[in-house]
């Protein structure tokens, strides 16, 4: 297959999905969005969490929050099955599960005064379901925090120029927010000023790296998450994420342009390598027996690798957590909720899978692209030692494939030197990745606080003072991030950074959460919106399929992988996964009961 | 300026001084801030600046923006 065909096929599928599945079916027929119905952002305005936002600003927040390392690390890891199977999962998951799940979670929350999808379950499945769901989400968010705390700290320690840019980015975002909100500067002018300063910062950070140890970054980013999660959304979150979205657009835009300049380049990678990969792909630590065994079956274990690129339960918590409380108009939800998920799928398919498929076999790709093997060696890829993309670790697969596609395209177009372009784009890819990890760190903590506050509401009628203390926004942010920091801090002997163990546990519980959230949203559509027949089956069947897939995958993870991880993580990540599986079974029972009850009405 | 705003302004100034000094003085003189694999005073100071810049302007300028208040009042018809 040629690059241009791959690109056009993916773009056409997304365009059709957005117009027909998103707008015509979900927005117009299922939810019947109404621009005149007041949203919780205006109805419950409090200046802290409930604040209406411009739809482009909100898209920036939502997109940057949901697009952490997931759409990049997951598909890169899943290349172990070839390029076609991960692409198939990303497209199928995006359109029929992920985007539907994000949009309906957001709209269900908007129609219920900004309540989280967990609390919405109370009306549909009973009070018990609500508390089980909240506890499940709170536990899953701790795993998200631990995984991203570890990933962000490891990236900053390894790529210190990315840390410089992150430090410069904070005052810049605040400056942008203060310009727009406090001094009424036109948003276009403020955007131009902020982007020019960001570009200067980007160039400057090349020459001044900020060095700190991995453990040092864990401490600093723990404090960052604690503070940032407690600040009002308009002050940091909205302007920072709005600017972040530009970084992501540039990143995705470049990914779209490269195949246009290499239209007839043929893919050099195998569509399918095997339907079963080694245990290391799903988190078995290196050196353990499970790492070398053929146990990573594409189905059902693909959700343990590809998380946010295809679908993610974390999105439903963001959609019904921070985003639904900032939505100014119901019609904005399609662009923000459905559109963000498709854009995230585009990151996975066009910025990760396509470049990797094109430059899979380095010798063959060099020949097709007209690059000499000496040039590749000068860029750091020695084809004698590194024959194909799978020889790299997951994150390096992405950096190298993205930089190879970009450097080839731009060097051909403008006749520039390949090697400096390759190195520049490799650094840019690292920056793009880290930009979103920080966003996820404070959004996940804010969401854990929301879940905690909702979970503790039974204390309020008993003792108002106790309720006020335990739901204090700094205390409620401190508890989850402290537990996460304990898991993220140690470097595990013989394995490395903590995220290598935490990632599959986080991915699995996160995908299970997606199944539960989609089931809840489906029940909301069925019982509250009274949508029946084939349309409701379009949501119910993918939700049931996902639930079965992830429950099986997590069961296999507990059986094969968990016994191989160190004790701290058996207790930490392992117990959270086992707890999640237990709660999952309880919730599916309550869902079936709720569905039968709704049918009878 | 009340006490909270005063503290906020002081923290903002301190944060900007720390970030500015470390990035534009130490960084330009040494070619980097901190030393690879070590926790140095410079790394601690710039980290402190990074965290204080989050808190300072919030305490200093932290009430809800007028533009957002007006939007909500127009939509709901009640004073916020």
Interface residues (C-beta under 8 A of the other chain):
Chain A: X38 X41 X42 X43 X45 X47 X51 X52 X160 X164 X167 X168 X170 X171 X174 X178 X181 X182 X184 X204 X207 X208 X209 X210 X211 X212 X213 X216 X220 X223 X224 X227 X228 X231 X232 X234 X235 X236 X328
Chain B: X15 X16 X19 X22 X23 X27 X28 X31 X32 X33 X34 X35 X36 X37 X38 X39 X40 X43 X46 X47 X49 X50 X51 X53 X54 X55 X57 X58 X61 X62 X63 X64 X65 X67 X68 X69 X71 X72 X75 X76 X80
